[in-house]
Amino acid sequence: MSKHLPENTFFDINKLPSKEGLLLFGLSMNKLDQGGQSVNDCIEHLRNFTPAKVSTPTIGANFIYSDFLYLYSDKPAPELKRSFMHSVIGHKNGIQKLLQKNHLEFQIQKAVNYMVWNQLYLGSLDFNLKLDEIKKIHDNDKLFQKYIQADCERFARDMGENQVNFFLEEILMFYLLLKNKVQLPNDFIENQQKWILFCYPGVPLKSTVYLFQLNPFELDWAENPYQNSWYDLDAKKLYDFNRLNLATWNYE
């Protein structure tokens, strides 16, 4: 990515790197039926990358269900568990069915992996301690609080304790994933990835951008050209946080 491009101006990706890499598709539980992350939507998201953006067949794809994050809720846990269990299993089976049906198009079946949020805890080191530190930073950083509030307003969320904790955990995990600090099972790539690209239908949160720019744990995965990026599957834009000016950017 060129550092000479103007700030707050973003474009599509022409070609993905030729080395081994992973596409991470973050899945929101409230969007699995509709809202851009249905089974058919996910297949179309894969088609956006292959074959047009693929240089060599060395790319895996991990779908990550954010089920456990949604326990930041006042709803009873057993009710949420039943709902999420059925949603995740049905959605995963639906994607698998379409991949197999279109096996000539998606020939490397084992390149696609499915994860739930709890698995990310096990693949990271001391996530709970890092989350405690992020909460402390948030509690003492007025600018961080400002961007969390802006995100709540933008996405029509009540800024209660549960929602703030939801955002803080989500953006911390995203930060660690793109810095290669979370083990990601993929039978095809087998932890040999040289880059990771996070993909989601919609723009990033301002608080996400702020955390990456703050870089509280001073992490750097220089090999990954997308370590400070977010790919918007709707707009087909790669948001480079290094060129994003939060003072002037308004979710565009």
DAWO-V632904 format. One record per residue. N is the residue number from 1. BURIAL is 1 if it has 9 or more other ideal C-beta (glycine too) atoms within 8 Angstrom, else 0. D_CENTER is the distance of its C-alpha to the mean C-alpha in whole Angstrom. Layout:
n:N burial:BURIAL d_center:D_CENTER
n:N burial:BURIAL d_center:D_CENTER
This chain:
n:1 burial:0 d_center:19
n:2 burial:0 d_center:23
n:3 burial:0 d_center:23
n:4 burial:0 d_center:26
n:5 burial:0 d_center:24
n:6 burial:0 d_center:25
n:7 burial:0 d_center:22
n:8 burial:1 d_center:20
n:9 burial:0 d_center:21
n:10 burial:0 d_center:18
n:11 burial:0 d_center:18
n:12 burial:0 d_center:17
n:13 burial:0 d_center:17
n:14 burial:0 d_center:20
n:15 burial:0 d_center:20
n:16 burial:1 d_center:17
n:17 burial:1 d_center:19
n:18 burial:0 d_center:21
n:19 burial:0 d_center:20
n:20 burial:1 d_center:18
n:21 burial:1 d_center:15
n:22 burial:1 d_center:12
n:23 burial:1 d_center:9
n:24 burial:1 d_center:6
n:25 burial:1 d_center:6
n:26 burial:1 d_center:4
n:27 burial:1 d_center:8
n:28 burial:1 d_center:10
n:29 burial:1 d_center:13
n:30 burial:0 d_center:15
n:31 burial:1 d_center:14
n:32 burial:1 d_center:15
n:33 burial:0 d_center:18
n:34 burial:0 d_center:18
n:35 burial:1 d_center:16
n:36 burial:1 d_center:14
n:37 burial:1 d_center:13
n:38 burial:1 d_center:16
n:39 burial:1 d_center:17
n:40 burial:0 d_center:19
n:41 burial:1 d_center:16
n:42 burial:1 d_center:14
n:43 burial:1 d_center:17
n:44 burial:0 d_center:17
n:45 burial:1 d_center:14
n:46 burial:1 d_center:15
n:47 burial:0 d_center:18
n:48 burial:1 d_center:16
n:49 burial:1 d_center:16
n:50 burial:1 d_center:19
n:51 burial:0 d_center:22
n:52 burial:0 d_center:22
n:53 burial:1 d_center:19
n:54 burial:1 d_center:20
n:55 burial:0 d_center:22
n:56 burial:0 d_center:23
n:57 burial:0 d_center:22
n:58 burial:0 d_center:20
n:59 burial:1 d_center:16
n:60 burial:1 d_center:15
n:61 burial:1 d_center:12
n:62 burial:1 d_center:10
n:63 burial:1 d_center:9
n:64 burial:1 d_center:8
n:65 burial:1 d_center:10
n:66 burial:1 d_center:10
n:67 burial:1 d_center:13
n:68 burial:0 d_center:15
n:69 burial:1 d_center:13
n:70 burial:1 d_center:15
n:71 burial:0 d_center:18
n:72 burial:1 d_center:18
n:73 burial:0 d_center:21
n:74 burial:0 d_center:25
n:75 burial:0 d_center:25
n:76 burial:0 d_center:26
n:77 burial:0 d_center:24
n:78 burial:0 d_center:26
n:79 burial:0 d_center:26
n:80 burial:1 d_center:22
n:81 burial:0 d_center:22
n:82 burial:0 d_center:24
n:83 burial:0 d_center:22
n:84 burial:1 d_center:19
n:85 burial:0 d_center:20
n:86 burial:0 d_center:22
n:87 burial:1 d_center:19
n:88 burial:1 d_center:17
n:89 burial:0 d_center:20
n:90 burial:0 d_center:21
n:91 burial:1 d_center:17
n:92 burial:1 d_center:17
n:93 burial:0 d_center:21
n:94 burial:1 d_center:21
n:95 burial:1 d_center:18
n:96 burial:1 d_center:20
n:97 burial:0 d_center:23
n:98 burial:1 d_center:22
n:99 burial:1 d_center:21
n:100 burial:0 d_center:25
n:101 burial:0 d_center:27
n:102 burial:1 d_center:25
n:103 burial:1 d_center:26
n:104 burial:0 d_center:28
n:105 burial:0 d_center:25
n:106 burial:1 d_center:22
n:107 burial:0 d_center:24
n:108 burial:0 d_center:22
n:109 burial:1 d_center:21
n:110 burial:0 d_center:20
n:111 burial:1 d_center:18
n:112 burial:1 d_center:16
n:113 burial:1 d_center:14
n:114 burial:1 d_center:13
n:115 burial:1 d_center:12
n:116 burial:1 d_center:13
n:117 burial:1 d_center:11
n:118 burial:0 d_center:15
n:119 burial:1 d_center:15
n:120 burial:1 d_center:12
n:121 burial:1 d_center:15
n:122 burial:0 d_center:17
n:123 burial:1 d_center:16
n:124 burial:1 d_center:15
n:125 burial:0 d_center:19
n:126 burial:0 d_center:20
n:127 burial:1 d_center:17
n:128 burial:0 d_center:19
n:129 burial:0 d_center:21
n:130 burial:1 d_center:18
n:131 burial:1 d_center:17
n:132 burial:0 d_center:21
n:133 burial:1 d_center:21
n:134 burial:1 d_center:18
n:135 burial:1 d_center:20
n:136 burial:0 d_center:23
n:137 burial:1 d_center:22
n:138 burial:1 d_center:21
n:139 burial:0 d_center:24
n:140 burial:0 d_center:26
n:141 burial:0 d_center:24
n:142 burial:0 d_center:25
n:143 burial:0 d_center:23
n:144 burial:1 d_center:20
n:145 burial:1 d_center:21
n:146 burial:0 d_center:22
n:147 burial:1 d_center:18
n:148 burial:1 d_center:17
n:149 burial:1 d_center:20
n:150 burial:1 d_center:20
n:151 burial:1 d_center:16
n:152 burial:1 d_center:18
n:153 burial:0 d_center:21
n:154 burial:0 d_center:18
n:155 burial:0 d_center:17
n:156 burial:0 d_center:20
n:157 burial:0 d_center:19
n:158 burial:0 d_center:22
n:159 burial:0 d_center:22
n:160 burial:0 d_center:23
n:161 burial:0 d_center:22
n:162 burial:1 d_center:20
n:163 burial:1 d_center:18
n:164 burial:1 d_center:18
n:165 burial:1 d_center:17
n:166 burial:1 d_center:14
n:167 burial:1 d_center:12
n:168 burial:1 d_center:14
n:169 burial:1 d_center:12
n:170 burial:1 d_center:9
n:171 burial:1 d_center:9
n:172 burial:1 d_center:11
n:173 burial:1 d_center:9
n:174 burial:1 d_center:6
n:175 burial:1 d_center:9
n:176 burial:1 d_center:11
n:177 burial:1 d_center:8
n:178 burial:1 d_center:9
n:179 burial:1 d_center:12
n:180 burial:1 d_center:13
n:181 burial:0 d_center:14
n:182 burial:1 d_center:13
n:183 burial:0 d_center:15
n:184 burial:1 d_center:13
n:185 burial:1 d_center:16
n:186 burial:1 d_center:16
n:187 burial:0 d_center:20
n:188 burial:0 d_center:20
n:189 burial:1 d_center:18
n:190 burial:0 d_center:20
n:191 burial:0 d_center:18
n:192 burial:0 d_center:19
n:193 burial:1 d_center:16
n:194 burial:1 d_center:17
n:195 burial:1 d_center:14
n:196 burial:1 d_center:10
n:197 burial:1 d_center:8
n:198 burial:1 d_center:5
n:199 burial:1 d_center:6
n:200 burial:1 d_center:6
n:201 burial:1 d_center:10
n:202 burial:0 d_center:11
n:203 burial:0 d_center:11
n:204 burial:1 d_center:9
n:205 burial:1 d_center:11
n:206 burial:1 d_center:14
n:207 burial:1 d_center:14
n:208 burial:1 d_center:11
n:209 burial:1 d_center:13
n:210 burial:1 d_center:16
n:211 burial:1 d_center:14
n:212 burial:1 d_center:13
n:213 burial:0 d_center:17
n:214 burial:0 d_center:18
n:215 burial:1 d_center:17
n:216 burial:0 d_center:19
n:217 burial:0 d_center:19
n:218 burial:0 d_center:20
n:219 burial:1 d_center:18
n:220 burial:0 d_center:18
n:221 burial:1 d_center:17
n:222 burial:0 d_center:19
n:223 burial:0 d_center:19
n:224 burial:1 d_center:15
n:225 burial:0 d_center:16
n:226 burial:1 d_center:12
n:227 burial:1 d_center:12
n:228 burial:0 d_center:12
n:229 burial:1 d_center:10
n:230 burial:1 d_center:8
n:231 burial:1 d_center:9
n:232 burial:1 d_center:10
n:233 burial:1 d_center:11
n:234 burial:0 d_center:14
n:235 burial:0 d_center:16
n:236 burial:0 d_center:15
n:237 burial:1 d_center:14
n:238 burial:1 d_center:13
n:239 burial:1 d_center:13
n:240 burial:1 d_center:14
n:241 burial:1 d_center:14
n:242 burial:0 d_center:17
n:243 burial:1 d_center:19
n:244 burial:1 d_center:18
n:245 burial:0 d_center:21
n:246 burial:1 d_center:20
n:247 burial:0 d_center:23
n:248 burial:0 d_center:24
n:249 burial:1 d_center:20
n:250 burial:0 d_center:20
n:251 burial:0 d_center:17
n:252 burial:0 d_center:18
